[in-house]
Amino acid sequence: MAPPSKYSPEFREEAVQIALRSSKTISEVARELDLNSETLRGWVKKHQKQQEPAPDADLTVHERARLKELERRNRELEMEVTFLKKAAAYFAKDPR
């Protein structure tokens, strides 16, 4: 069993936020906070993984609207491609 952490959850969260918002590297932020860089890197990865939406999560209203618009545009482009193929075949015929 791992020993209890010497860093509070609040400290970890604050360190992660500093690392994410800063233009500095994780190693530089860790050095400033007197942390091992791999410890901070692990905290950041864990935080980012927790922030990702679940793969089977429902879409937001905005995402659903965007998806509908993209599907409509895709159908429209497919119809244009079909028309252009037919037009190209018509004009490619030998007039003899």
C-alpha positions as a Markdown table, in Angstrom:
| # | Residue | x | y | z |
|---|---|---|---|---|
| 1 | Met | 0.0 | 0.0 | 0.0 |
| 2 | Ala | 1.3 | 3.4 | -0.9 |
| 3 | Pro | 2.1 | 5.9 | 1.8 |
| 4 | Pro | -0.2 | 8.9 | 2.1 |
| 5 | Ser | 0.7 | 11.8 | -0.1 |
| 6 | Lys | 2.5 | 14.7 | 1.4 |
| 7 | Tyr | 0.6 | 17.0 | -1.0 |
| 8 | Ser | -3.0 | 18.0 | -0.3 |
| 9 | Pro | -5.6 | 17.6 | -3.1 |
| 10 | Glu | -5.9 | 21.4 | -3.1 |
| 11 | Phe | -2.2 | 21.9 | -3.7 |
| 12 | Arg | -2.2 | 19.3 | -6.5 |
| 13 | Glu | -5.1 | 21.0 | -8.2 |
| 14 | Glu | -3.5 | 24.4 | -7.9 |
| 15 | Ala | -0.2 | 23.0 | -9.3 |
| 16 | Val | -2.0 | 21.5 | -12.2 |
| 17 | Gln | -3.8 | 24.7 | -13.0 |
| 18 | Ile | -0.6 | 26.7 | -12.8 |
| 19 | Ala | 1.1 | 24.2 | -15.2 |
| 20 | Leu | -1.9 | 24.3 | -17.7 |
| 21 | Arg | -2.2 | 28.1 | -17.7 |
| 22 | Ser | 1.5 | 28.9 | -17.7 |
| 23 | Ser | 3.5 | 29.3 | -20.9 |
| 24 | Lys | 6.3 | 27.5 | -19.1 |
| 25 | Thr | 7.1 | 23.8 | -19.4 |
| 26 | Ile | 6.0 | 21.4 | -16.8 |
| 27 | Ser | 9.6 | 21.0 | -15.6 |
| 28 | Glu | 9.9 | 24.7 | -15.1 |
| 29 | Val | 6.7 | 24.9 | -13.1 |
| 30 | Ala | 7.7 | 21.9 | -11.1 |
| 31 | Arg | 11.0 | 23.4 | -10.3 |
| 32 | Glu | 9.3 | 26.6 | -9.1 |
| 33 | Leu | 6.9 | 24.7 | -6.9 |
| 34 | Asp | 9.8 | 22.4 | -5.6 |
| 35 | Leu | 8.2 | 19.3 | -7.1 |
| 36 | Asn | 9.5 | 16.4 | -9.1 |
| 37 | Ser | 8.6 | 17.1 | -12.7 |
| 38 | Glu | 7.3 | 13.6 | -13.3 |
| 39 | Thr | 5.0 | 14.0 | -10.3 |
| 40 | Leu | 3.5 | 17.1 | -11.7 |
| 41 | Arg | 3.4 | 15.6 | -15.2 |
| 42 | Gly | 1.4 | 12.6 | -13.7 |
| 43 | Trp | -1.0 | 15.0 | -12.0 |
| 44 | Val | -1.6 | 16.9 | -15.2 |
| 45 | Lys | -2.2 | 13.8 | -17.2 |
| 46 | Lys | -4.6 | 12.5 | -14.6 |
| 47 | His | -6.4 | 15.9 | -14.6 |
| 48 | Gln | -6.7 | 15.9 | -18.4 |
| 49 | Lys | -8.0 | 12.3 | -18.5 |
| 50 | Gln | -10.7 | 13.2 | -16.0 |
| 51 | Gln | -11.7 | 16.2 | -18.1 |
| 52 | Glu | -12.3 | 14.2 | -21.3 |
| 53 | Pro | -15.9 | 13.4 | -22.0 |
| 54 | Ala | -16.8 | 9.8 | -21.9 |
| 55 | Pro | -16.8 | 8.1 | -25.4 |
| 56 | Asp | -20.5 | 7.2 | -25.1 |
| 57 | Ala | -21.5 | 10.6 | -23.7 |
| 58 | Asp | -24.5 | 12.4 | -25.3 |
| 59 | Leu | -23.8 | 15.3 | -27.6 |
| 60 | Thr | -24.5 | 18.8 | -26.4 |
| 61 | Val | -27.2 | 20.8 | -28.2 |
| 62 | His | -24.4 | 22.8 | -30.0 |
| 63 | Glu | -22.7 | 19.6 | -31.1 |
| 64 | Arg | -26.0 | 18.1 | -32.3 |
| 65 | Ala | -26.8 | 21.2 | -34.3 |
| 66 | Arg | -23.3 | 21.2 | -35.8 |
| 67 | Leu | -23.6 | 17.5 | -36.7 |
| 68 | Lys | -26.9 | 18.0 | -38.4 |
| 69 | Glu | -25.5 | 20.9 | -40.5 |
| 70 | Leu | -22.5 | 18.8 | -41.5 |
| 71 | Glu | -24.7 | 15.9 | -42.5 |
| 72 | Arg | -26.9 | 18.2 | -44.6 |
| 73 | Arg | -23.8 | 19.7 | -46.3 |
| 74 | Asn | -22.4 | 16.2 | -46.9 |
| 75 | Arg | -25.7 | 15.2 | -48.7 |
| 76 | Glu | -25.6 | 18.4 | -50.7 |
| 77 | Leu | -22.0 | 17.8 | -51.8 |
| 78 | Glu | -22.7 | 14.1 | -52.7 |
| 79 | Met | -25.6 | 15.3 | -54.9 |
| 80 | Glu | -23.3 | 17.8 | -56.6 |
| 81 | Val | -20.6 | 15.1 | -57.2 |
| 82 | Thr | -23.2 | 12.8 | -58.7 |
| 83 | Phe | -24.5 | 15.5 | -61.0 |
| 84 | Leu | -21.0 | 16.5 | -62.1 |
| 85 | Lys | -20.1 | 12.8 | -62.9 |
| 86 | Lys | -23.2 | 12.6 | -65.1 |
| 87 | Ala | -22.4 | 15.9 | -66.8 |
| 88 | Ala | -18.8 | 14.8 | -67.4 |
| 89 | Ala | -20.0 | 11.5 | -68.9 |
| 90 | Tyr | -22.4 | 13.3 | -71.2 |
| 91 | Phe | -19.8 | 15.7 | -72.5 |
| 92 | Ala | -17.2 | 13.0 | -72.8 |
| 93 | Lys | -19.2 | 11.1 | -75.4 |
| 94 | Asp | -17.8 | 11.2 | -78.9 |
| 95 | Pro | -20.0 | 13.4 | -81.1 |
| 96 | Arg | -19.3 | 11.2 | -84.3 |
